Amino acid sequence: MSSVKVMEIVVMKHCCERMTKEIEHLSICDNPFNCSDAIIYYDLKIDEYGLIVHDGGGSYICIDFCPFCGAKLPESKRDVWFEKLEALGFTDLLGRTDIPPEFRTDEWYRKRP
């Protein structure tokens, strides 16, 4: 998976054209969890894919393989994200607004050596 920066907008290349289309659709939804056309959720900051659960909340079921082409998806970085933030002293993250900006995007793991 690679990304291309175009006019300050990051366009991600996902495993297949259909997955890319589904993820790009999220950008036109005010809230993908309330958009009946949104079926795939992608969390950039933890590199995690999921199937949206349309139950009125913000839930999704994590997936390891693309439902369209069958490709293995990247391993979620959720646990590493929490570990890195805890190492910086951020233990209770609920409602925090002072999380470093690089941890709100993929910057924190893209910069890793």
C-alpha positions in Angstrom: 0.0 0.0 0.0 1.4 3.4 -0.9 0.1 7.0 -0.7 0.4 10.0 -3.0 0.2 13.5 -1.7 -1.8 15.7 -4.1 -2.5 19.4 -3.2 -2.3 18.6 0.6 -4.8 15.7 0.2 -3.4 12.3 0.8 -4.8 9.8 -1.7 -4.2 6.2 -0.4 -3.7 3.3 -2.7 -5.3 0.2 -1.2 -5.1 -3.4 -2.2 -7.5 -3.1 -5.1 -9.6 -0.6 -7.1 -12.8 -1.5 -5.3 -11.3 -1.1 -1.8 -9.8 2.3 -2.8 -13.2 3.3 -4.1 -15.0 2.3 -0.9 -12.4 4.1 1.3 -12.6 7.2 -0.9 -16.4 7.2 -0.5 -15.9 7.8 3.3 -14.6 11.3 2.5 -18.0 12.4 1.1 -20.0 11.1 4.1 -20.6 13.4 7.0 -20.5 10.4 9.2 -19.7 7.0 7.6 -21.5 5.2 10.4 -24.7 6.9 9.4 -24.2 6.6 5.6 -26.0 3.6 4.3 -23.7 3.5 1.3 -20.5 3.2 3.4 -19.6 -0.4 4.1 -15.9 -0.3 4.7 -14.2 1.8 7.4 -10.5 2.6 7.3 -8.7 4.2 10.3 -5.6 5.9 9.0 -4.0 6.5 12.3 -3.9 2.8 13.2 -3.9 1.4 9.6 -7.0 -0.7 10.4 -9.8 -1.9 8.1 -13.3 -2.9 9.1 -16.9 -3.6 8.0 -19.2 -0.9 9.3 -22.0 -2.1 11.6 -25.0 0.1 10.8 -26.7 0.0 14.2 -26.7 3.7 15.0 -23.3 3.7 16.7 -19.7 3.9 15.6 -18.8 0.2 15.5 -17.0 -1.8 12.9 -15.8 -5.4 12.6 -12.0 -5.6 12.0 -11.1 -7.5 8.9 -7.7 -9.1 7.9 -8.5 -9.7 4.2 -10.1 -7.6 1.5 -13.7 -8.7 0.9 -13.3 -7.8 -2.8 -10.0 -9.2 -3.9 -9.0 -11.4 -1.0 -5.6 -9.7 -0.4 -4.1 -9.8 3.1 -4.6 -6.4 4.7 -1.9 -4.7 6.8 -1.8 -5.7 10.4 -3.6 -3.1 12.6 -1.3 -0.9 14.5 -3.9 -0.3 17.3 -1.9 -1.9 20.1 1.4 -0.2 19.1 -0.5 3.2 18.9 -1.7 2.8 22.5 1.8 1.5 23.7 3.6 4.5 22.1 1.1 7.0 23.6 1.4 5.3 27.0 5.2 5.6 26.8 4.7 9.3 26.3 2.6 9.5 29.5 -0.9 9.4 27.8 -2.6 6.7 29.9 -6.2 7.8 29.9 -7.0 8.8 26.3 -10.8 9.2 26.5 -11.7 12.8 25.7 -8.0 14.0 25.5 -7.4 16.9 23.1 -3.7 17.1 23.7 -2.6 14.0 21.9 0.4 14.9 19.7 -0.7 15.7 16.1 1.4 13.0 14.5 -0.7 10.4 16.4 -3.9 11.6 14.8 -2.7 10.5 11.3 -0.4 7.9 10.0 2.7 10.1 10.5 3.7 8.4 13.7 4.2 5.0 12.0 5.3 6.2 8.6 8.3 8.0 10.2 9.5 4.8 12.0 13.0 3.6 10.9 
